[in-house]
Amino acid sequence: MTSQTLRSAVASIAADTSAARAALDRCAGRTLQPDQDGVRDATTRLLAEVHDALAVIDFARAQSLARQARQLSASLDCR
């Protein structure tokens, strides 16, 4: 991975995880419908997997997982 590719991957991971965490924060302390509860739990698991992937310096996997977490969390409607 070139340094530019690495910087791009890290920026993407940061943006996607921040968006997913923001969606989770909006839902914190709220009672959710069962399907939304599952989405919240799955998003939380994906973010933990991102952390694990980063711990072993697997940026490609972390980037993919972070993207999945962002996409999944986008369906949370906790405004």
N, C-alpha and C positions, 0 to 999 in steps of 0.2 A: 504494500500500500504506500503510495507516495505521500509526502507530507501534506500536499493540497487535498488529496482524497481523504486522508485521515482527518484533517480540519473540517472538511465538509461533512464527514460521517459524525464527528463529535457534535457539530452544530445541529445536525439533523436529530440526533439522539436527544440533545438538550431541549430542542424545541418541541419534539413529540412528547417527551416525558413531562415537560412543563404543562403542555396542553392537557394531557391525561390527568395529571395531578390537580390542575385547576378544576376540571370537571368533577373529580372525586371530592374536592374541597366544597364545591357547591352543594353536594349531596350529603355532606357530613351532618349527622344528627337528624336526618330526615327519615321518615318511614317511607320505604319504596315498595312498589308493586313487586311481586315475586320475580318477574322477568327482569326488572331493573336491578333488583337485588343481585341476581346472577351476573348481570353485566358489571356491576360494581365489583363483585368478588373476582371475576375474571380479569378485569382491568388491574386490580391490585396484584393478582398473581403475575400478570405479564410484567408489571413494573418491577416486581421482585426478581423475575427472570432477567430483566435488563441489567439489574444490579449484579446478578451472578455472572452474566456474560462479560460485563465490564471488568469484573474482578479477575477473570482469566484472560483479559485483553482480546476478547472475541468481538471486535467492533462490528463486523458484518451481522452477526447474530443479534447483538444489542440493537443495532439500527433496525433490523427487521421486527424485533419484538416491540421496540418503542413505537414504530409505525402502527403495528397492530393494536397496541394499547390506546394510541390516540384515536384511531378509527373506531374502535369499540366504544371508547368513552364518549365519543361524539353523539351516541344514541342516548346517553343519559340526559334526562330532562328535569333538572333540579334547579329551577330558577326561583 
